[in-house]
Structure formats: C-alpha cells, structure tokens
Amino acid sequence: MSVPSEIAWPPTPEELDCGSVNLLHMELLHHFEKFTQSTLIFQGIWPTMLRLAFQSQQHSFLVNAMLSLSAAHLAYLVPGDSRYHRAKHTLLDKALHDYREALSAPITADNCDALLGGAVLVHHLLWCDLSFMDGQTGGGGQPLDLSGDRLYWLATGQRQIFFMAWPLFQSHKSVFSRVAVLQPCMALEDIVGTCGLNWRRYAKGFMELYDNPRYHGGRDAFPTPFNQPAPSSTAASTNSRSEASPPLGFHPHTARMHKVLTLWQSYKEGEQFIKSGGAPDEALTRAAYKRLVARLAIAMAYIADRDGCPASSTFSQPDAATGHPLLRREDVVRYVMTFAMLCFGPLLPLISSGDSRILVLLFHVYRAVDKIFQTDNYWWSRRRVSVMQAAIMDELHARGLDVCLRGLGELM
C-alpha cells in the first residue's frame, strides 16, 4: 500500500542542516536522559535504548529520535525559544529518514530491540506533531483534512514491526519481553469487567452511528482509497483471512491468548487490505471499526465510573480483601496508546477522506486521552488532544452532525 501523496517522506540528510555534534545536541541528550525519558511509556526499556543508540551507526535513528523528542519536550516547556522548535522538526525528519533506511534491512535478533524502540519514540513524536494542521486552524472555512496525519499512517508499520519481531523477542531475552509488552495494557479490561461497568452501551452507540446514513462519507461522498482500482475478486481475501495463522512463538496454551490473537487478527486484516490494493471491503472496514470501538468503549466506561471502580481512581495496589486485579497508571496509559495502533488498513481511507463516522470516533479517542492524561507528565499528548477535539467538533457541526452518541451525552 503506497503512502498518500500528502504524506511525503522526509528529505535526504544532505538537505538537512543538522551539522556535526554541537552544544545543542549535548543539551538535548542530557535533557532526554534526566527528564524526557521519565515521561514516556515502557519505562523499563530506555536505559537499554540509550545504550543501543550509541552502539552502532546503524542505530542513528535512535539518537535522532531521542534528540527530537527532547527538543519537543523543551519546546513545550519553553515555548518562546525557537531553537527547540526548529531542532524538533529537523531531527524528526532525519530520524524518519534513517529509520526508513534501517527498515530496508531484515529484522534480526541484533536489531529488533532498536527497531521497536525507535517505533515507540516515533510514536511519541507523532503524537506531538501537528504540522498537518498548518493552515487549518484559522477559520478559513476549508473542510478538515487529516490525510497528512502521520500518527495513523505510520502506526500500521509499527504494528508490523512488532509482529515480525515477536519470535525474536522470545528467543533472545529482549528488553521488550521483560516489560511484558502485551499483558499489562489489558489490566483495564479486567478491572472494567470485575466492576461490572457497562461498556457495551457505548459500543452500541458507536455501531448505531456507523450504520446511520447521515454519517456516511466525508469531504467526498465515496472516495476511492488511494485512487487505486479494485481487484478483480475479493474471494481470495476472505479465504486468506480465515486461513491466517499466528506467528511463530504464539502458543495457544498461553494464558489469555485470545487477547493476543485479537491483535494478531487485526494485523492480518491490515496485511490483507494492503494486498488487495486498498480496495473497499465493507465487512473488513466494519470489523476494524468495531474492534476499535470495543477498545475505546472500555476506556469510556472506566472514565465515566472511575470513582465506583476500586483501585482505579488512585491507580494503586487494590485492597487485598477485595480481590480486584491490579491496575497501575502505566497499564491505563499503555491501553490508551493502542488506539492509534488499531487505526490500521481499512480505517485509513476513512481517516484520509474525513468520513464522519471515524471523526466521531477520533473525537472520543482524544476526549478519553484528555481525561486520562491530565498531567504535564504526558506533555506529548496535550496540544494534540486540545487542537483535535476542537477541530473535529467544528467540522462535524459544519456538517450538521453531533459528536455525542445518541442518548449517552458527552464523556463525564
């Protein structure tokens, strides 16, 4: 699947003015080590990533991504200093260029940790990148255009890196296997289930909206994804999806394997969408939408009734007498961070075309993030959630549509 023309790859290093190592680079590295890394998810991996960054020239993308994220953090803390703003964009472009080059080589036991660490850094960087909104916030009357938002387009590749590298994580004691990449973010589902919170009412509201003809279409009524022709037959896609098998290293006897397989199935659906040339497939699109709805609805139920959910308001160890599962702040943060990862394959054309159904869903994604990431420790999300909530609401109101789910109102 080709990247839309609106999302150009970064320029080559020769076109960038990064220069040799200088005092600003040293300042940014120091700030990352002392301050920025403590604000990121996967706390256990960053000492290893810092070591890997300077272990090989092939890991230059790690160095540039760390420096760019540090510059973004300083630009947030000291908005009046334009040096940090310029450094953030220059280093981000170089990090993406070097990362793309690194991904052209096979994923091996020697590079899988660095590649996935780079993906996590890039994910944070794209959360605080709103360059695609330039010229869209001045009230010019132009429809909202999210086709240039690299957060969702590149998240698909990050998912692919994870699943390709999974067997390697298991075989060589990767830092990612030690921090249990998948398991902790599922703790929120356990808490919501144990507390009996009714997340299905939110899911039902989203699916009713999905089927509402008023919400179908966006800037253009029925765009052809990526302007590519449909394949001659869709029968092959159905068969290959049903025959898809998990990657080596996924063992059926593993506890709670169905949650891992849900992520794997979404990965295979995205892969099949690419193979089909981006052709419309309503069943595939609906399944992807429903999967993201379920993930979001659980977070919405938690937010709406967090005071009635033991251990949730403080994100601490529950009372041993209650028997409720452990829920930590890190678990909730990692759960919310998976939202963008589930905007894959068949959902990307909806985002690119500005389909009203996905806009409502994204509004509530940002609303949930806003409610959960309420401190400056999550500085990398703050501006995006503020700008995008307002922009999406304005766009939907201009279409005569609402962001509220029927009968449910706003998030609490």
SETIKOL-137635 format. One record per residue: x, y, z of N, C-alpha, C in turn. Coordinates in steps of 0.05 Angstrom, whole numbers, plus 5000, padded with zeros to 4 digits. Example, Ala and Ser with C-alpha at 12.3 -4.5 7.8 and 13.67 -1.06 7.14 Angstrom:
BEGIN
526448865156524649105156526449345156;525749555142527349795143525850015157;
***
This chain:
BEGIN
501749765000500050005000501850255000;501450424981503050664980502050874999;503951045008503251265026501951485010;499751605019498551815003500452044996;499852174974501752384965502052604984;499952645002500152865021502252815042;503052555046504952495066507652425053;509152635048511752595034513752485054;515552315044517752225062519652455066;521052455089522852675095525052705074;526352935073528552985054530952815062;532752795044535252645050536952805069;538952665082540552805101542053045089;542753035063544153255051542453515051;539853485052538053715051537553825079;538553685100538053765127540553915138;540054095157542254245168542654165197;543253905201543653805228546453875238;548453885219551153945227552353725244;554853775252556253575269555253615298;556253435315555353455344556053725355;554153855367554654125378553454145406;553554385418552654415445549654365448;548154435427545254385428544654085430;546153925414545753635415546453535443;548553635455549253545482547153625502;546053865499543953955517541453775514;540753705489538453545484538753255495;541153145492541652875502541552875532;542653075545542553095574539653115584;538053285570535253315578533753055574;534352915553532952655549533552465572;536152445579536952255600535752325627;535752585633534952675660531952715663;530652795642527852885645525852745625;526452755599524452665579523852375582;525852205586525251915586523351835608;523251985630521451915652518551975645;518052115623515252185615514151995593;515751795585514951625564513851355574;512451215557511450955564513750755562;513250505572515250295573517750385588;517350465613519550575629522050395630;521650135629523849955633525749935610;525050045586526749995563528750215557;528550455569530050685560533050665567;533850555590536750525593538050345571;536650135563537649965541537650125515;535550275510535450435485537750635483;538350765506540550955506543250815500;543550575510546050425504546050345475;543850245464543750165436544150395417;543250635425543350865407546250925399;548150875417550950945411552650695406;551350465403552750215399553550175370;551950285351552450235323551450475307;552950535285552050755267549350685254;548650425253546150345241543750425260;544350505284542250595302542050895304;542951035284542851325284540051435287;538051275278535351365280534451385310;535651215327535051235355536151495367;538551565360539751815370538152045361;537452065336535952295325533152305337;531852075341529152075352529252165381;531252075396531452165424531952475425;533752575409534352855409531853015400;530452915380528053055371525953065392;525552845407523552835428524353015451;526953025457527953205478527453495469;527953565444527453835434524453905436;522753705429519853755431519053805460;520253655479519653695507520453975516;522854065508523854335515522154545501;521254495477519554685463516854715478;515954505490513454505506513954665532;516254625544516854755570517655045566;519055105544520055375538519055455511;516455515508515355565481516555805467;517755985482518856225469521556185456;522855965460525555915448525155765422;525555895400525055785373527155565366;529455565380531555365374530455085377;528955045398527954775404525854695383;524154885375522154825355523454735329;525454885320526854825295528254555297;529654515320531154265324529254025324;526854055336524953835336524253735308;523653925290522853845263525153745247;527453875249529753785234530653505242;530753455268531653195278529452975273;526953055274524752865268525052775239;525452955220525652885192528052695188;530252755201532652585198532152315211;530852305234530252055247528451875230;526451995217524651835200526151735175;527951905164529451825141531251585148;532751615170534551395178533051145186;530751185198529150955206528150795182;527150945162526250815138528550655125;530950775126533250635114533950375130;533750395157534250165174532249945169;529750015163527649815159527949675132;529649775115530049645089531649385092;532949355116534449115122532748915137;533348655136531748465151531748515181;529648445195529448465224530848215236;532848265253534348045264534448075295;535647875308535947895337537748125345;539548205327541348425333540048705331;537948725315536848995311533949025320;532648805328529748825334529149005357;530749005378530249185401530449475393;532549535377532949815368530649905350;529749725333527649795314525049855328;524349685348521849725362522049965381;524449995393524850235409524650495393;525650485368525250705350522350755344;520850545340517950565335516550705358;517250635383516050765406516651055407;519251125402520051405401518551565380;518351445356516951585334514051615340;512851425354510051445362509651685380;511351725400511151955417511552215400;513452215382513952455366511552525349;510252325338507952385321505552475337;505352395363503252495380503552795384;506052895385506353185389506953335363;506453205340506853335314504153415302;503653665299501253765287501753925262;504053875249504654025225502553985203;501153765203499053715183496653905187;496554045210494354235215495054515206;497454565196498254825188496254935167;495255175172493355295154490455205158;489955015177487254905181485855015206;487255175221486155275246485455565246;485455685223484955975221482056045215;480255855215477455915209476955995180;478455875161478155945133475855805119;474455635133472155505121472855255105;475355175104476154935090475454695107;474554475094474054225110476554115123;476253995145478453875160479753655143;482353655140483853465124485853315142;485353065148487152905165488952725149;488952755122490452565105493452585110;494352815121497252845126498052775154;496252665171496952595199498452335199;501152355203502852115202502451935226;501152025247500751855270499451595263;497351615246495751375240497051215217;498151355198499351215175501851055183;503451165201505951025209505450825231;503250855246502550655266502250375255;501150365230500850105217503549965214;505650115206508350005204509449915231;508850065252509749995278508549725288;506049685281504749435288506149205273;506849255248508149045232510848975243;512349175252514949125264514648945289;512649015305512248855329511748565323;509948505305509248225300511548075285;513048215268515248085255517548025275;517848195295520048165314519247985338;516647925341515747775365517347515370;517747345350519247095356522147155366;523347375356526047445364526047545393;523947685401523747775429523747545448;522347335440522147095457524746935458;526246945437528546765435531146875447;531347145449533947245459533647435483;531547395498531147545523531147845518;529547925500529248205493528248375517;529048625517528048805538525048835535;523948805511521048825508519548585519;520848355519519448125531519548155562;521548285572521748325601519748525612;518948715595516948915605514148825598;513848585586511248465580509548655563;510348675538509148865520506048855520;504948615518502048595514500448595540;501448435560499748375582498848615599;500548795608499649005626497449185615;497449245590495449425579492649305580;492449035584489848915586488648925613;490149025633489049035661486549195663;486349405646483949575647481449415640;481649235620479349065613478548885637;480548785652479848625675478448785696;479349025701478149205722475249265714;474849345689472149425680470249185681;471348945674469648705676469048635705;470948655723470548585751468648775764;468749025757467049235769464249245756;463849085735461249075723460449335708;462449485698461849725684460649665656;458649815648457149755623458449895599;460649775589461949905567460549845541;458849635540457449565516455449775507;454449935525452550145516453950355499;456550405505458050585488458650465461;459350205462459850065437457450065419;455050015431452550005416452050285403;452550495418452150765407453850825383;456450735384458250775362457350615337;456450375342455650205319453050295307;451250405323448850535312449550775295;451450925304452451155288453751055262;455250845264456550735240454550665218;452250565227450150485208448250715199;448650945211446851175206447751305179;446151305158446951415132447851705134;446851855153447552135155450552175161;451851975172454651985180456451855159;455351755137457051625117458251835099;460851805093462251985075463552215090;465252355075466652575087466852815068;469352905062469653125044468653055016;469052805008467852704984466052474993;463852434979461852234988462951954991;464151854969465151574970467851574955;470051654969472651664956473751384951;475351364930476751114924479351124939;479850944958482250954974484750954957;486451164960489051174946488751184916;486251224906485851244877486850994862;486550764875487450514862484950354854;485050204832482750044824482349804842;479849714843479249474859480349234846;481049024861481948774848479648634835;480248444818478248304803476448134820;477348044843475747874860476547914889;474547904907475047934935474947664949;474347454934474147184947476747104960;478947174947481547084958482047214985;481147464989481647595014480147465036;477647375031476147235052477446975059;478446825039479646565045482246595060;483846795052486446815065486146915093;484047075099483647165126482946925144;481246755134480346525151482646325155;484646325137486746135139489246245153;489046505161491346635173492146495199;494646455203495546335228497446525243;497546495270499246675285502146625279;503946825285506746795280508046585299;510346495291511846305307512346435334;511946285355512346395382509746455396;507446445383504846485396503746215402;503746145428502945875436500045885447;498245715436495445715444495045665474;496945535488496445475516497045715533;498245925522498946165538496446285550;496546375575494246485588493246735574;490646755571489246985559490247025531;490646815516491746835489489846975470;487246965477485247075458485747375454;486847505475487347795472489647845453;491647675454493847705435492947645407;491247435404490347355378488547575366;487147725383485547945373487348145359;489548215371491448395358492648265333;493248005334494347875311492347875288;489747825294487747815273487548095260;487648305276487448575264489948625247;492248525255494648545238494248405211;493148165212492748015187490748155169;488648275181486648415165487948655151;489748795166491149025154492948935132;494348705136496048595115494548525090;492148405094490448325071489448575056;488848795071487949035059490149145040;492649125049494849225033495049055007;494748785010494948604987492748664967;490448754977488148804959488449064944;490549214949490949464936489249684948;488349654972486649864985483849864975;482949644963480149634953478149634976;475849774972473849784993472849505000;472549445025471449195035469849255059;467249265056465549365078465749185103;465848915099466048735122468648785137;470748825123473348875135473349135150;472249345137472149605150470449605175;468149475174466449465197467749315220;469149095214470448935235472649105248;474149255232476249415243475149645260;472949765251471649975266470549865293;469349635291468149515315470249445336;472649355326474749285345475849535359;476149755345477049995357474950105376;472350085368470150165385470150015412;470649755411470649605436472949705454;475249755443477549845459476950115471;475750295455475150565465472850555485;470750395481468450385498469250295526;471150115529472150025555473450265570;475050415556476250655568474150855576;472050895559469951085565468351005590;467850745593466350645616468050685641;470550645639472350685662472450975670;472551155651472651445657470051535669;467851445659465251535669464651435697;465851215705465251105732467751035747;469851195744472351125757472151125787;470451305798470251315827468951075839;467350935823466050695832467550445826;469950475816471650245808474050235826;474150045845476350035864479050025850;480950165861483650175852484050345827;481850445815482150595790482750885795;481551015815481951295819484751365828;486051175841488751235851490851085835;490050905818491950745802493950605820;493050495842494950375862494150085867;495749955884495149685892492349665905;490649485896487949465909488149335936;486149365952485949235978485948935973;487648795988487848505984485248365990;483548496007481048366014478948375991;479248565973477348595951477648395929;480148315925480648125903480648245876;480548515874480548645848483248635836;483448615809486048595796487648855800;490248825797492049055800491749235776;491449495780491349695759493249915765;495149955747497150165751496650385730;497650625735497450835716498650755689;500950625691502350535667500550355650;498950185663497250005648495150165632;493950365645491950525631493150685608;495450805613496850955593497450785568;498450545573499150375550496650275536;494550235551491950165538491050375519;491050625528490150855512492050885488;494550835491496450875469496050675446;494450465451493950275430491750375410;490350585417488250685399489250735371;491450885369492550945342493450695328;494450495343495450255331493150095318;490650135327488449985316487150145293;488150385287487150525263488850435239;488350195230490050065210488550035184;489949935163488749845138486149975130;483949835133481349925123480350185136;481350255160480450505172481950745161;484350705149485850935139484451095118;483050965098481551125079479351295092;478151195114476151355127477351605140;479751575151481151805163482051995141;483151885119484152055098481952215084;479552095081477352225068475652395087;476252375113474652535133471852425137;471552155135468952035140467852115167;465352195169464252295194464252085216;463951825209463851615229466551595243;468751615228471351595241472051855256;470952085246471452335260470252325288;467752225290466452195317468152015334;469051795323470651605339473251735348;474651885330477152015338476652235358;474452375356473752575377473752445404;472452215407472252085433474851955441;476551875422479251785428480752015442;480752245429482152475441480952565467;478352545469476952605494477752425517;477952165510478851965530481752025539;483452075519486252135525486452385543;484852585537484752835552484052785581;482052605586481152545613483252375628;484652205615486552025628489352155631;490252295611492852425611492552715621;491952755646491253025655493653175667;495953065668498253195679500253265658;502053455664504153525645506153305640;506053095656507852875651507352745623;504852795613504152695586504052935567;506053105569506253345553506053285524;506953055514507052995486504252955474;502152935491499452895481497753145484;498653335500496853555509495953735486;497653825469496854005448495153865427;495853625421494253475401491353435410;490953345435488253295444486653545445;487853775452486454025453485654125425;487654125407487154225380485254045365;485553785367483953595351481053575361;480653585387477853585396476353825385;477554065386476254305376475854285345;477854195331477754185302475653985292;475553755305473653545296470753635303;470453755327467753845334466754065315;468454255308467754465289466954345262;468554145252468054025226465353875226;464753725247462253575248459853765251;460153975266458054175269457554315242;459654365226459354485200457754295181;457854035186456353845170453553795181;452953935203450353895216450153635232;452453545241452653295257453653355285;453253155303453953185330456152985338;457653045359459652865369458652675390;456252745401455152585423453952325412;454152115427452751865420449951885429;448051805413445151835419444451725446;443351895463442351815489444451775510;447051825503449151785522450552045530;450352255514451552505520454552495519;455852705530458752725530460052535550;462652505547464152365568463952515594;463952375616463852505642466552635648;
***
